[in-house]
Amino acid sequence: MHIPDGFVSVPVAAVTSLASAAALFVSFERSQTAFGIRRAPILGLTTAFIFAAQMINFPVAGGTSGHLCGSALAAIILGSPWAGMLCIATVLIIQAVLFADGGITALGANILNLGVIGVWVAWGLTQTLQRLLGGSKGRLPLAAGIAAGVSVVVAAIACAIELALSGTAPANLVLPTMAGVHILIGVGEGLITGGVLTYLATARPDLLPGEEEKFKGWLVPVVSIILVAGVLSLFASAWPDGLERVAENMGFINLAEEVRIEVPTPFADYSIQGLEQIGTSIAGLIGATACFGVAFGIAKVMKPKNA
């Protein structure tokens, strides 16, 4: 659901950029007390994993694919929606700047949809469902899976509203279309989120909130990120994702090429010139490493105010 350049108008891009910048400023301030320096490795690993997982598009229906958004995973693994916002924003910024995935002019809208709205919907709904299900840790994957799926649909609706306000597509068409296709993608999001959290709860609880003192090491999470970014990414579906499919069907896909802001990078579209066979793997590993480094650095400077 990465909005490219040309899909949103200048006023919408400006407003969403200001809103996202303000939200990230507040999230950094709040994370200084709510997150803490000890979870720097977890923030880095979570950010790198979500970047890697977003490279894998899975088919849904009608020649359309989807990919993990990760808003729920980020908030829940990090134990804080504030830190979750920083995680998703880091992924989106690196994707746009290094890989031309998501427009530079639309970066504010993408951060608002996935890094702010998606994170808070997922976090709030997870907490509500957890209480309704009795508060058991064993029910967390179920609650988070449902919340993750709903957060994708809500983020898609936010995206549709931005497209309508931009005059890109009529609201009465783009709203139900975006919501409909992302319900299917949300099912995949929920299954992935629930599966990852089930594994972490049973095999690596040290990667979940409250257990950072028992951190068991880097090997398994690093190998997992390498496998996802370097191997599984090669098998991603080539079908257009939900937003691309809607843009094709409604006739505004060409706007992305007409207004595209070219960012000089050898990794555009997750490829490397001259390395067609393994370029995607190398690009994925570079992106995951960049995400880890930036997020780890952010966590290190988020020294708690009471430290």
Beta strands, then each sheet from edge to edge (+ up, - down):
strand 1: 58-61
strand 2: 64-66
sheet 1: 1+ 2-
end
